[in-house]
Amino acid sequence: MTIRWGIVTAGKISNDFVNAFKTYPDIGDQTIVGIAARDKKKAADFAKTHGIPKVFDSYEALAKSKDIDVAYIGALNPDHYQLSIMFLENGKHVLCEKPLCMNYKQAKSLLGFAEKKKLFFMEAVWSRFAPAYIALEEEIKSGKLGDVQFVDANFGVPIAGVDRLKMKSMGGSAILDIGIYLLQFAQYVFKDEPIKVSAHGELNEDGVDVVDTVILEYSNGRRAVLNAHAKLRLLNNATVVGDKGRATLLDPFHFPHKLVHADGKVEEFKLHTSKLPYVFENSAGLVYQAIETARCIREGLLESPRMSHRESLVLAKLEDEVRRQVGCHHAADDQEFP
């Protein structure tokens, strides 16, 4: 069975996703057949660049099309909820960019709807499918780090002036943009929900957080210290420390190509190449979540065990709490969802 994809929006992340997908040497029996965007000319140009056969007049037309099985949603944060609902309502599986929604209430409503429709749905936390992440997980399970007690991770890039981050109307927030990578990493390591969250941050003139320092405290004294910084470039490593050793995902830790093992050896994970340029670093790795999505659909799964619905709900809850403590409030926080 060929898995047929529709691409929702013709923005930067969609460009990288499609480029990674179409240049991967072993994508399997799946293909991209259509695209829709608010600006049809932009969608047409995108389709020409990437060799996508069909351009749809609207998101609704794409959602209703019998030509696609699954939608990749690369829209801005505030649009994730309604667009996902639209595609699910029309019987399509969905891979939706992170953050899944603007808050926990939206995320709970959306995931409940996906389960009711009995369709596959996943938040596109591509980090979870990085070969380096899988190798790190195996290192932890092997016992080479001993009892893991501490996570230290930083993500800083100077994007405080970028509209999607700085503007409240676009769902701006450092914790929702780059900070989600930090939160998901701590969750990936510890697996449990934190028992305490402490957050301090800096807001811009629009009331959007541009700097966040977050301490997550887990049972048995385990702790994660996380820094998200949209004003400065940090050394974006992530280190896991146990009582026998440590392992580090090297910059860019959110999708790394190098892992420093407990014995000090550096393992490299090469990504496939592309003739077309990527917008974001190591975006070739976006393909792995497409492969996982296709696998789950074929096996009749409604969620991926590596990025489950429960995981998305925990992340949404943590994002809400960080924003609450630093003072970043969005309009969606005042709304209720079915």
Buried (B, 14 or more C-beta within 10 A) or exposed (E): EEBBBBBBBBBBBBBBBBBBBBBBEEBEEBBBBBBBBEEBEBBBBBBEEBEBEBBBEEBBEBBBBEEBBBBBBBBBBBBBBEBBBBBBEBBBBBBBBBBBBBBBBBBBBBBEBBBEBEBBBBBBBBBBBBBBBBBBBEBBEEEBBBEBBBBBBBBBBEBBEBEBBBBBEBBBBBBBBBBBBBBBBBBBBBEBBBEEBBBEBBBBEEEBBBBBBBBBEBEEEBBBBBBBBBBEEBEBBBBBBBEEBBBBBBBBBBBBBBBBBBEEEEBEBEBEEBEEEBEBBBBBBBBBBBBBBBBBBBEEBBBBEBBBBEBBBBBBBBBBBBBBBBEBEBEBBEEEBE
